[in-house]
């Protein structure tokens, strides 16, 4: 992948409280009473005004950025180390940037509209690369000798720290190291697809134009802090529980979980051990105190049942949940994602959900295997914690500015 430095667009921490303006994702709604400079309020007019009054600053020279996320997990404090840099946009078919999830058209359209409104990429894309010798890490450690230029702790307790690295010899070495590498997109598939479309719209003839690059948060795939979390499913509209379970029994072994429907811990624990390591998930219905554990029957092959998917990934949980359960037992249901199992189950008691599906997290090996095969899982199959926040370092998609 072709790598470059960029003139990052950053909030001035002497003028705004970073904790009131950065957000976990660029599409998070602006809450009432939010800062006047909250990221969600950024449009083309605000961009001009905030740059004019110094709220937002463009770096004077091209740089890459060292990015640390310090967070608690399993009773320990972990530090994930990333590189924020511009990566050359290339079509999916070229294989330099590899996907592992499909891109919903509506999500792509929403992201493209945001790019058109601002001309700025607000949130880096999380992408993984292989570096068995640790060469990138050795280069970037030098940046940590200085004080961070930005530091903020978000509501989830994660500390985010950013250093600037502008030395020409470091930038040149990074370009050389990344030139032969392919990267696996871990999060941000719709945003990457929208960036491709926006770059095509601007149609800059300059090969190295900023509009032909995406801001990426690059992490080594062997980083032990890369933690995936499950994305549970919530079904809103009322369903016929008996009919749903009857349809499910065509493909799944259904095991009642007495008294577990309102206990996210019990539903999650039930998935710790499944028959012959088969795909499985847990269900809870509104109005039923019991939960249900569904395990794919050992004699069921999704491909043999007509699911259009590569045999190598046919028994991954997201494929089984979406293609054999949602598509066949809950036909046409409106489904949303929820990262917090407790919050998902609480929606049943609040009357905001009819069915909750508690799932297991994918492993990183499963994610990279999907990408290696050139396949794609349903949108929202994976979620990495903590998220790469929006508004920390941003990328101005200027068709008239070269990055190299």
GIJO-V460847 format. One record per residue. N is the residue number from 0. RES is the residue in one letter. PHI is phi in whole degrees, -180 to 180 (NA if undefined). BURIAL is 1 if it has 9 or more other ideal C-beta (glycine too) atoms within 8 Angstrom, else 0. Layout:
N:RES:PHI:BURIAL
N:RES:PHI:BURIAL
This chain:
0:X:NA:1
1:X:-79:0
2:X:-109:1
3:X:-150:1
4:X:-80:1
5:X:-145:1
6:X:-89:1
7:X:-62:1
8:X:-105:1
9:X:-133:1
10:X:-68:1
11:X:-84:1
12:X:-68:1
13:X:-84:0
14:X:-112:0
15:X:-136:1
16:X:-82:0
17:X:-56:1
18:X:-64:0
19:X:-99:0
20:X:-120:1
21:X:-78:1
22:X:-141:1
23:X:-65:0
24:X:-153:0
25:X:-66:1
26:X:-96:0
27:X:-69:1
28:X:-65:0
29:X:-77:0
30:X:-73:0
31:X:-61:0
32:X:79:0
33:X:-68:1
34:X:-54:0
35:X:-62:0
36:X:-110:1
37:X:-59:1
38:X:-57:1
39:X:-64:1
40:X:-95:1
41:X:-77:1
42:X:-136:0
43:X:-62:0
44:X:-67:0
45:X:-65:1
46:X:-59:1
47:X:-64:0
48:X:-67:0
49:X:-71:1
50:X:-73:1
51:X:-66:0
52:X:-93:0
53:X:85:0
54:X:-64:1
55:X:-111:1
56:X:-122:1
57:X:-94:1
58:X:-61:1
59:X:-75:0
60:X:-140:0
61:X:-69:1
62:X:-155:1
63:X:-113:1
64:X:-132:1
65:X:-83:1
66:X:-132:1
67:X:-111:1
68:X:-116:1
69:X:-109:1
70:X:-149:1
71:X:-96:0
72:X:-157:1
73:X:60:0
74:X:80:0
75:X:-121:0
76:X:-101:0
77:X:-114:1
78:X:-125:0
79:X:-92:1
80:X:-112:1
81:X:-128:1
82:X:-121:1
83:X:-94:1
84:X:-155:1
85:X:-88:1
86:X:-114:1
87:X:-63:1
88:X:-69:1
89:X:-143:0
90:X:-57:0
91:X:-52:0
92:X:-64:0
93:X:-72:0
94:X:80:0
95:X:-76:1
96:X:-115:1
97:X:-107:1
98:X:-91:1
99:X:-135:1
100:X:-134:1
101:X:-75:1
102:X:-110:1
103:X:-68:0
104:X:-56:0
105:X:-65:0
106:X:-67:1
107:X:-62:1
108:X:-63:1
109:X:-66:1
110:X:-68:1
111:X:-65:1
112:X:-63:0
113:X:-66:1
114:X:-66:1
115:X:-64:1
116:X:-75:0
117:X:-116:1
118:X:69:1
119:X:-133:1
120:X:-86:1
121:X:-85:1
122:X:-136:1
123:X:-65:1
124:X:-92:1
125:X:-81:1
126:X:-139:1
127:X:-108:1
128:X:-135:1
129:X:-101:0
130:X:-154:1
131:X:-59:0
132:X:-84:0
133:X:69:0
134:X:-68:0
135:X:-65:1
136:X:-60:1
137:X:-63:0
138:X:-64:1
139:X:-82:1
140:X:-63:0
141:X:-61:0
142:X:-65:1
143:X:-76:0
144:X:-70:0
145:X:-93:0
146:X:-73:0
147:X:-61:1
148:X:-83:0
149:X:-138:1
150:X:-154:1
151:X:-152:1
152:X:-110:0
153:X:-90:1
154:X:-59:0
155:X:-83:0
156:X:89:0
157:X:-80:1
158:X:-95:1
159:X:-113:1
160:X:-129:1
161:X:-130:1
162:X:-118:1
163:X:-100:1
164:X:-127:1
165:X:-120:1
166:X:-65:0
167:X:-60:0
168:X:-68:0
169:X:-71:1
170:X:-60:1
171:X:-64:0
172:X:-65:1
173:X:-64:1
174:X:-60:1
175:X:-66:0
176:X:-64:1
177:X:-86:1
178:X:-52:1
179:X:-89:0
180:X:-84:1
181:X:-102:1
182:X:-118:1
183:X:-104:1
184:X:-72:1
185:X:-96:1
186:X:-145:1
187:X:105:1
188:X:-62:1
189:X:-67:1
190:X:-67:1
191:X:-65:1
192:X:-62:1
193:X:-68:1
194:X:-64:1
195:X:-59:1
196:X:-66:1
197:X:-66:1
198:X:-61:1
199:X:-64:0
200:X:-65:0
201:X:-72:1
202:X:49:0
203:X:-69:1
204:X:-74:0
205:X:-80:1
206:X:-58:0
207:X:-99:0
208:X:-61:1
209:X:-57:1
210:X:-71:1
211:X:-98:1
212:X:-128:1
213:X:-116:1
214:X:-76:1
215:X:-121:1
216:X:-100:1
217:X:-95:1
218:X:-134:1
219:X:-67:1
220:X:-69:1
221:X:-95:0
222:X:-67:1
223:X:-69:0
224:X:-88:1
225:X:-71:1
226:X:-114:0
227:X:-95:1
228:X:-122:1
229:X:-73:1
230:X:-111:1
231:X:-77:1
232:X:-116:1
233:X:-127:1
234:X:-106:1
235:X:-85:1
236:X:-74:0
237:X:-59:0
238:X:-133:1
239:X:-90:0
240:X:-58:1
241:X:-62:0
242:X:-68:0
243:X:-63:1
244:X:-67:1
245:X:-64:0
246:X:-66:1
247:X:-66:1
248:X:-65:0
249:X:-64:0
250:X:-121:1
251:X:-125:1
252:X:-85:0
253:X:-109:1
254:X:-118:1
255:X:-65:0
256:X:-122:1
257:X:-55:0
258:X:69:0
259:X:-97:1
260:X:-61:1
261:X:-108:0
262:X:-121:1
263:X:-61:1
264:X:-64:0
265:X:-68:1
266:X:-63:1
267:X:-68:1
268:X:-61:0
269:X:-63:1
270:X:-90:1
271:X:-66:0
272:X:-137:0
273:X:-120:1
274:X:-55:0
275:X:53:0
276:X:58:0
277:X:-73:1
278:X:-60:1
279:X:-161:1
280:X:-159:1
281:X:-118:1
282:X:-123:1
283:X:-139:1
284:X:-112:1
285:X:-62:1
286:X:86:0
287:X:-120:0
288:X:-71:0
289:X:-93:1
290:X:-102:1
291:X:-142:1
292:X:-104:1
293:X:-112:1
294:X:-120:1
295:X:-59:1
296:X:-61:1
297:X:-58:0
298:X:-91:0
299:X:-100:1
300:X:-111:0
301:X:-54:1
302:X:-63:1
303:X:-64:0
304:X:-87:1
305:X:97:0
306:X:-74:1
307:X:-85:0
308:X:-155:1
309:X:-64:0
310:X:-59:0
311:X:-68:0
312:X:-126:1
313:X:-63:1
314:X:-109:1
315:X:-75:1
316:X:-52:1
317:X:-61:1
318:X:-65:1
319:X:-66:1
320:X:-63:1
321:X:-74:1
322:X:-90:1
323:X:-104:1
324:X:-103:1
325:X:-62:1
326:X:-74:0
327:X:-121:1
328:X:-104:1
329:X:-131:1
330:X:-59:0
331:X:78:0
332:X:-69:1
333:X:-81:0
334:X:-125:1
335:X:-123:0
336:X:-99:1
337:X:-149:1
338:X:-80:1
339:X:-100:0
340:X:-63:1
341:X:-63:0
342:X:-65:0
343:X:-63:1
344:X:-66:1
345:X:-62:0
346:X:-68:1
347:X:-66:1
348:X:-65:0
349:X:-82:0
350:X:78:0
351:X:-94:0
352:X:-143:1
353:X:-100:1
354:X:-142:1
355:X:-122:1
356:X:-114:1
357:X:-96:1
358:X:-118:1
359:X:-103:0
360:X:-74:1
361:X:-70:1
362:X:-96:0
363:X:-63:1
364:X:-61:0
365:X:-66:1
366:X:-61:1
367:X:-70:1
368:X:-65:1
369:X:-59:1
370:X:-65:1
371:X:-60:0
372:X:-81:1
373:X:72:0
374:X:-108:1
375:X:-144:0
376:X:-89:1
377:X:-57:1
378:X:-58:1
379:X:79:0
380:X:-71:1
381:X:-126:1
382:X:-150:1
383:X:-103:1
384:X:-124:1
385:X:-76:1
386:X:-73:0
387:X:-81:1
388:X:-75:1
389:X:-93:1
390:X:98:1
391:X:-79:1
392:X:-127:1
393:X:-122:1
394:X:-124:1
395:X:-78:1
396:X:-88:1
397:X:-89:1
398:X:-71:1
399:X:-107:0
400:X:-119:1
401:X:-86:0
402:X:-98:1
403:X:-129:0
